[in-house]
């Protein structure tokens, strides 16, 4: 294809991070360029334009005439309006998570995409976390998953509930790991510092018997982003914050070594060796890797790692969790 000409829509905290990474990508790839930036804060756009030597646009219509790829990093409530225009206009589109503010709008984007030959990726960045990627070689078949995603209070992002802000990361990963439909959802949560849910817990049961217990809070004394996966032959621990993982894995006695041997155990009349391993993660910048993955899909005309349907599926489960919490009389 021709050169990828990207426009960044939204220049807030996250938009600036995308701009920084895209500037690095621009130096590394001859077929990529940042065509310009756009934000409703015109003074901010002008300032960033001068600092980064990129063109600033006054409106989306003008930007769409010059780009073939859009990076949407605006408030969630504006995602649908912008993405519907870029996708309809035949522009490859990256949408930060959550994909939209409602499931209905997310499904509308899926319908719009059906008739367009464009690549759309949703920004669930934790799919590209080195710790998660380091365990991809293991046959993951969860029976039970437990996650804790805790953050210190920050006014940024409180326009949505903690389910859409933080928990949706783990929802997306779990839906990708468990090859089964969600059967039941139980959830509770409360609002503390905002008029939205600030801490929540959800328990998902799947048709194949797997259970996932998910906790998210944005009122914590310290940060935590951990996932624990339990399956018939292994325990896998993932620390998304530290980018580390650990695996306890059984293998029949006499089989290949899977790491440091912890001894023998008996199960179902057989003898197994128990191994411990700390997979070595790739030394990568997750956001830059995520964006490069998106651009590679554009070049090859392939489906991205996190599709639009993936983003909407995670949003559907998030909506069901919120509906479950509302049953107890809590306003979300």
N, C-alpha and C positions, 0 to 999 in steps of 0.2 A: 504494500500500500504506500501512499504518499506519506510525507512527514506527518508525525503526530503533532498537531497544533492544539495545545491545551489552554483552557481558560479556567482560572480559579474563581469560584463564586462564593464569597464569604471570606472576610479577612480578619476574623476575630482570633482568639487564642489558638484554636485548632487550625484555622486557615493559615496562620503565620507558620505553623509547624509544617503544613503541607508545602507552602511556598519555599521554605528552607530546603526541604528534601527534593522538591522538583528542580530547584536551582542546581543541586548537585547532579541530578539525573541529566539535566540539560548539558552539563559539561562532559558527561560520560557517553552520551549517545548522539550521533550526528542526525538521526532521524526523529529527534524530539526537540520541541521548543515550547517555552511558555509564551503564549501569544498575548496574554494580558490578565488583569485581575479586575474584580468587580465587587463592590460592597455598597450597602445603602448609606454607609458613613463615607461621604465623598471626600472629606478631609483626610480620613484614614487611608483611603485608597490612593489619594494623591501622594501622601507621605510615603507609603510603602512602594509606590511606583518609582519615586525618585531614589529611594534607598536601595532598591533592587534592580534598577534599570529595566523595568518592565512597563508595558503600556497599561494605562488605566482606561476602563470603559465607564460610560455614564449610565448605560442601560443594557439589559440582556439582549434585546433585538440587535443592537450594534455588535455586541460580542459574538453572537451566533453567526454573523456573516463572515467572521474571520477564523473561527475555530472548528475543529472536527471532534474534539474531546472536551468534556466538561467535568470539572472536579467540584462537586457541590458540598460546601462546608458551612452551610447557613443553619439557622435555627430549625429544629425538626418540623415545626408547623409550616415552614415555607418549602420544604423538600418537594412536596407534590406539585405545587404550582411551577416550580423551576424545572424539575425532572420531566414533567409531562411535556413541557415545551421543548426541552433539549432532545428527548427521545423521539418525539413527533417530528422534530426537525432533522432526524437522521444523524444525531450527534452521539458518539460513544459517551457513556455517562457513569461516573463514579459518584455514589451517594453515601455520605457518612451515615453511620447507624444512629438511631433506628431509622429504617428506610423512609417511613412516613409517620405521621402522628396518629393515623387510624388504619385499621385493617382494610376498610373499604377503599381508601385511597391507594393503599399498597396494591390491592387487587386490580384497581383501575390502571395502575402503571403496568402490571403484567399484561393486561389486555392491550394496552397501547403498544407494548413491545412485540406482541405477536406478529404485527404487520410491518415490523421494521428490522432491517438487517444491521443492527448495532449491538455493541457489547455493553452490558450494564453490570456493574459490580457494586456490592454493598460493603461499606467499610467496617466489617467486623474484624478489627485488627488482631484480636487474640488468636485467630486461626493461623496467624503468621508469627506467633510467639515462638522463639527458639526452643523453649522448654517443651511445648506441645509438639512441635515438629520433630524433636529429638526422639520421641517414642513412636513415631509413625511406622517404624519397621516391625513393631510388635503387633501381634494379632489381638487387637482390642475387641473384647466381647463382654461388656460390662453386665454384672448382676446388680451392683449397687454403686452409685456415684454420690459423693458428698462434696459440695463446694462452699467456700466462704470468700466473699468479695466485700471487703470492708475498706472504707475510705474516711479520711478526716473531712469535717464539714467544709464545704467550699460553695459560696453562693452561685458560682458558675454551674450551670446544668440543672438548677433547681426548678426550671420551668416545666420539667417533667418529673414523674415519680421515680423512685430508686429502681423500680422494675425496668423502666425504659432507659434509665441512665446507666445503671451498673449490671443488674441481674441479666439483662438481655445478652450480654457477652457469654455467660455460662449457658443460658438457654440455647443459644446458637450452637455452641460447641457440643452440648449434650445431644441435641437433635441430629448433629452430624455423626456422632459416635454410636448412637443406638439405632440399629436397623429395624425399627419398629414404630408403630403409631402410638401416640399418647392415649392412654385409656382413661385415666382419672387425674384430677388435679385438686389438691387441698392446699389452702394458703391462708396466711394471716399477715397483717402488717399494721403499722401505726405511723401517724404524722407527728413529728416532734418539733422541728424548727421551721418547717414550711407548711403550706396548706396541701402539700402532696405527701404521699407515703415516703418516709425517710428510712425505715427499716422493715424488711419483709422476709418471710420464709415461705417456701413453696415445696410441696412434695409431689413429684410426678411419678405416676406408675404407667408402665408401658405394656402393650399387649403381649410382649414376649416375656414378661415377668420382671424386667429390670425396674429398679426404683432409683429415683434421683432426688436428693434432698439439697435444696438450694437456699443459701442465706446471703442476703445483700444488705449493707448498711452504709449510709454516708454520714453517720454520726459515730465515729469510732476514734479511740485514742491513738490508734496506729493503723497503718495500712496493712491489708492482707489480701492476697489473691491466690488461693490454693484450691486445687481439685484433687480428690482421692478417688481412684477407680479400683473396684474390687471385682474380680472375675474368678472362674473356677481354678485357674492355674497361676494367678498372679495378683499382686497388688502394685499399682502404679500411682506414684505421687508426683504432682506437678505444681511447681511454684512459679506462677506467671510474673510475680514481682521480681524475683531473683533470677529468673530465666534458668532454673535448674529442675531436674527431675530425678527420680529414683525408682528402680524396679526390683521387686522381689519376684522371682519366676521359678516355677518348678519345671524339671525336665527328667524324663525317665533315666534311671541309673544306667550309665554306659553311653548316654547320648552326648551331644556336643556341649562344651562349657559355655555358659551364658553369663559369665562374670566371676565374681568372688564366691567360692563355695561356702555356704553356711552349715553344711552338713546334710544328713539324710532324714527324710520323713516318709511315713507309710500312709498310703491312701488307697482305698478300694483294693486292698490286698497286694498292692504293688509298692515298690521302693522308688522314691524319687530323690534327686538331688535338688536342694534349694540354693538358688544363686541370687546374689545381690549385684546390681550394676547401677552406675550413674552415667547414663548416656551423655556423650559430649555434645552440647548444643552448638549450632552454627553461630559464629560471631557476626550477627547481622543487626541492622536497624530495622525493626519490624515494620514501621510505617513506609520506609523507603522500599523494602522488600515487597510489601503489599502493593504499592503503586507500580513497581516494576513488573510484578506479576500481572497486573491489569493491562499494562501496555503490551506485554508479550502476547496476551490473549487477543488484543487488537491486531497486532502484527500477523498472528497466525489464524485469526478468525475462529478462536476456540472459546468454549464456555469458561468463565472465570471460576476461581476456587469458591467464591461466595456469590452465588447467583442472586438475581432479583427475587426468585421464588424462595430461596433460602432466607433472605431478609424478611419476606412477608410471612413465612412460616414461623420464624422466631417471634415476629410481631403478633401473630395469632395466639401463640401460647402465652405471651406476655399479657395480652388482652384477657385471656381466660383466667390468668392468675389474678389480675386486677378485679375482674368480675366476682371471683371467689371471695376476695377480701371485702368487697362491697356488700356481700351477703350478710356480713357481721355488723353492718351499719357504719363501717368506716368510710369516710369520704375520700376518694382518690382523685 
